[in-house]
Amino acid sequence: MDDEIIKIREKRKQELTEKMKHPAKVPVVTDVEETHFVEFIRTNQYAVIDFWAEWCGPCRRIAPIMEELSMEFSEKVAFGKCDTDKNQRLAREFNIDAIPAIMLFANGQLVDRIIGAYPKDAIREKIVSKFRIR
């Protein structure tokens, strides 16, 4: 019985050591506002911005998908979210009349948009095809 406990402890110790070598990725979705929007899309080669509002149910369903994709594409694509109620000038500038509205930017230029609450795989495919990354 003691040998079994020792083996279990040793296995658990090895698992924890491996986890420390490869820390878990954390989602990074930056709050983007009018004051630094241009800087965000210009300083990141690829940027995905989710235009949303607090009262929008479909927007709340997209938020965890954006976090998951930010982990999946970490160090390749920057992810941001922009509250359309607080940043109405940006919403008007991009003619956003329905949310969620996900905008894809490459080298500071709008290259595509996704309007509505699409599934994660559809959003991922759009990112991969427009940015030509994996």
Backbone torsions as a table, in degrees:
resi	resn	phi	psi	omega
1	MET	NA	-42.7	179.7
2	ASP	-64.1	-39.0	178.0
3	ASP	-62.1	-38.2	179.9
4	GLU	-65.6	-42.4	178.9
5	ILE	-64.6	-41.7	179.0
6	ILE	-61.7	-43.1	178.7
7	LYS	-62.6	-43.0	179.6
8	ILE	-63.1	-45.2	178.7
9	ARG	-61.8	-42.6	-179.4
10	GLU	-64.5	-41.5	178.4
11	LYS	-63.5	-44.2	-179.9
12	ARG	-63.7	-39.8	178.1
13	LYS	-61.2	-43.0	178.4
14	GLN	-64.4	-41.0	178.9
15	GLU	-62.3	-44.6	179.6
16	LEU	-65.5	-38.6	177.4
17	THR	-62.4	-41.8	177.7
18	GLU	-63.8	-41.2	179.3
19	LYS	-61.8	-38.7	-179.5
20	MET	-68.5	-29.8	177.7
21	LYS	-70.2	-33.2	-178.0
22	HIS	-124.9	80.6	-177.2
23	PRO	-62.6	148.6	179.9
24	ALA	-65.2	141.6	176.6
25	LYS	-74.6	143.9	177.3
26	VAL	-111.4	144.3	-179.8
27	PRO	-67.2	138.9	176.4
28	VAL	-128.9	101.6	174.6
29	VAL	-123.9	109.2	-173.5
30	THR	-81.7	137.2	170.8
31	ASP	-71.6	121.0	-177.9
32	VAL	-111.7	129.2	179.8
33	GLU	-124.2	169.2	-177.6
34	GLU	-53.2	-35.9	-174.3
35	THR	-67.3	-25.9	-179.6
36	HIS	-132.0	18.5	-179.9
37	PHE	-60.5	-51.0	-177.3
38	VAL	-61.3	-42.9	178.7
39	GLU	-60.2	-42.1	-178.8
40	PHE	-61.6	-47.3	-176.8
41	ILE	-76.4	-22.5	179.2
42	ARG	-85.9	-31.0	-177.5
43	THR	-86.2	-9.7	177.1
44	ASN	-114.8	121.9	-178.7
45	GLN	-54.2	-44.7	177.9
46	TYR	-123.8	130.4	-179.8
47	ALA	-137.9	139.4	175.7
48	VAL	-121.5	122.3	-178.7
49	ILE	-121.0	127.0	178.7
50	ASP	-95.9	111.4	174.6
51	PHE	-86.9	124.3	-170.5
52	TRP	-146.3	177.7	172.2
53	ALA	-147.9	150.7	-177.2
54	GLU	-57.2	-38.2	-174.9
55	TRP	-79.9	-5.3	-173.1
56	CYS	-89.2	111.2	179.3
57	GLY	-59.5	-51.3	178.5
58	PRO	-58.8	-31.7	178.0
59	CYS	-64.0	-38.8	179.5
60	ARG	-67.6	-28.5	177.0
61	ARG	-74.8	-28.8	-179.6
62	ILE	-77.7	-31.6	-174.4
63	ALA	-51.9	-49.5	179.2
64	PRO	-66.9	-29.1	176.9
65	ILE	-65.3	-42.1	178.6
66	MET	-63.3	-39.2	178.0
67	GLU	-64.2	-43.9	179.0
68	GLU	-62.5	-43.5	179.5
69	LEU	-67.4	-32.5	177.7
70	SER	-64.3	-33.4	176.6
71	MET	-73.4	-41.5	-178.8
72	GLU	-63.5	-39.5	-177.4
73	PHE	-105.2	23.5	-178.2
74	SER	-57.0	142.3	-179.2
75	GLU	70.3	1.1	176.2
76	LYS	-116.1	-40.2	-175.4
77	VAL	-131.9	134.5	174.9
78	ALA	-91.8	136.9	179.9
79	PHE	-114.8	136.7	178.1
80	GLY	-138.3	164.4	174.1
81	LYS	-134.9	141.2	-175.2
82	CYS	-130.0	116.6	179.6
83	ASP	-74.3	114.5	-175.9
84	THR	-68.7	-25.5	177.5
85	ASP	-69.5	-35.4	-178.7
86	LYS	-89.9	-15.6	-176.3
87	ASN	-130.2	59.1	-174.1
88	GLN	-65.7	-30.9	178.6
89	ARG	-62.6	-42.7	177.8
90	LEU	-65.0	-41.2	178.9
91	ALA	-60.4	-40.9	177.9
92	ARG	-68.7	-41.6	-178.3
93	GLU	-58.3	-37.1	-179.4
94	PHE	-99.2	14.3	177.0
95	ASN	51.6	45.4	-179.6
96	ILE	-85.2	112.0	177.5
97	ASP	-119.3	3.5	175.1
98	ALA	-147.7	140.1	177.8
99	ILE	-130.1	154.1	4.4
100	PRO	-71.0	147.7	175.9
101	ALA	-129.1	116.8	-177.8
102	ILE	-105.3	122.2	-178.1
103	MET	-107.8	134.3	178.3
104	LEU	-108.4	125.7	-178.9
105	PHE	-118.9	136.1	174.0
106	ALA	-125.4	124.4	179.9
107	ASN	52.2	41.5	176.8
108	GLY	81.0	-0.1	-177.9
109	GLN	-112.7	138.8	175.6
110	LEU	-67.2	124.4	-179.5
111	VAL	-113.7	-19.2	177.9
112	ASP	-170.2	165.4	177.4
113	ARG	-142.8	149.7	177.1
114	ILE	-124.5	118.1	-179.1
115	ILE	-106.8	121.7	179.1
116	GLY	111.4	172.8	-177.1
117	ALA	-90.3	86.8	179.7
118	TYR	-85.4	156.5	176.0
119	PRO	-68.8	158.3	-177.6
120	LYS	-53.4	-45.5	-177.8
121	ASP	-61.3	-37.6	179.6
122	ALA	-68.1	-40.3	178.5
123	ILE	-67.4	-43.2	178.2
124	ARG	-58.6	-45.8	-178.4
125	GLU	-62.0	-39.3	178.3
126	LYS	-64.2	-42.2	178.6
127	ILE	-63.1	-47.0	-179.1
128	VAL	-62.0	-45.1	-176.0
129	SER	-72.1	-39.5	-178.1
130	LYS	-75.9	-36.0	-178.8
131	PHE	-97.0	-6.9	-179.0
132	ARG	52.0	50.3	177.4
133	ILE	-127.3	166.6	177.3
134	ARG	-126.6	NA	NA
